Amino acid sequence: MKKNSLSVVNLFNLNGAIEMIRLNRVTFFVTTLLFMYSTSFAQKGETVKIAWIDPLSGLMAPVGSNGLKSFKFVAEEFNKSNPAGVKFEIIGMDNKLSPAESINEVTAAVDQGIHYVVQGNGSSVAGAIIEAVNKNNERNPGKEVLYFNYAAVDPDYTNSKCSYWHFRFDADTSMKIEALTTFMKDQADIKKVFLMNQDYSHGHQVSKYAKENLTLKRPDIQIVGEDYHPLAKVRDFTPYIAKIKASGADTVITGNWGSDLALLIKAANEGGYTGKFYTYYVNRDTNSDWNLWGRQNIPSLQQLLLNGWKNGCHDGRV
């Protein structure tokens, strides 16, 4: 396969700048465990159980597997040196990226006496978990469950759908796109943009906020196309790349993550698309996803690091 000039510009948010990409998720997990410890009032010798609910099967399994291993690694490290003598146990639960399955897993966690739930992949799943936790806590005072969200970035969950029991420590979609477009406005080579996103709330919000921000910051930029694809179901993005090429776009904005990002870039490489991709989830892909990219065909991979963004209702307040 011949090299082309495809490049990917990756924007991702951290609560504090972190130099190594592979450490950013672990840092988030450490923060989560610290907060859990401070609120658990566990006594010496007790074990704090944490239900980790994310995909361990299907196309997004590599992302989920990496997250679970990271959680367990950090828990093991805490257990070695925690002066309070409290242990942490991470219990992995496969939600198959399904809202309905996630509700079942929350119920299973409650049945096991678990009071802490962690999830991050998929805003549709996050919404289901918020509802399940709200109902449980209303019905079972004294046996409340806390939900820690490390990556589901629907702005509504810390605004109109805010829950007292939900804590998120990642920037939401509106914040990420604000930062992304602030960088893009100074890139004179951007003339025509195509919006390529997953067909669920997150993907639609990426497109919505991208259009709003570009209109304000760079009204000369043309939005030459907008398309959506099913979440975690597409294995061949060739038809989507054909649409992007036909539109004449020199730039693509995508909120895709996991296999949906890896396979999109793979198809772009193989299809000879030479434009730029602006995204912020390159850092979430595992090595297996990266191998799909054919990274030797991406001569320029840029990354923008930002300090943490915060807004109300338990969003980013660590």
Secondary structure, 3 states (H helix, E strand, C coil): CCCCCCEEEEEEECCCCCCCHHHHHHHHHHHHHHHHHHHHCCCCCCEEEEEEEECCCCCCHHHHHHHHHHHHHHHHHHHHHCCCCCEEEEEEEECCCCHHHHHHHHHHHHHCCCCEEEECCCHHHHHHHHHHHHHHHHHCCCCCCEEEECCCCCHHHHCCCCCCCEEECCCCHHHHHHHHHHHHCCCCCCCEEEEEEECCHHHHHHHHHHHHHHHHHCCCCEEEEEEEECCCCCCCCHHHHHHHHHHCCCEEECCCCCHHHHHHHHHHHHHCCCCEEEECCHHHCCHHHHHHHCHHHCCEEEEEEECCCCECCCECCC
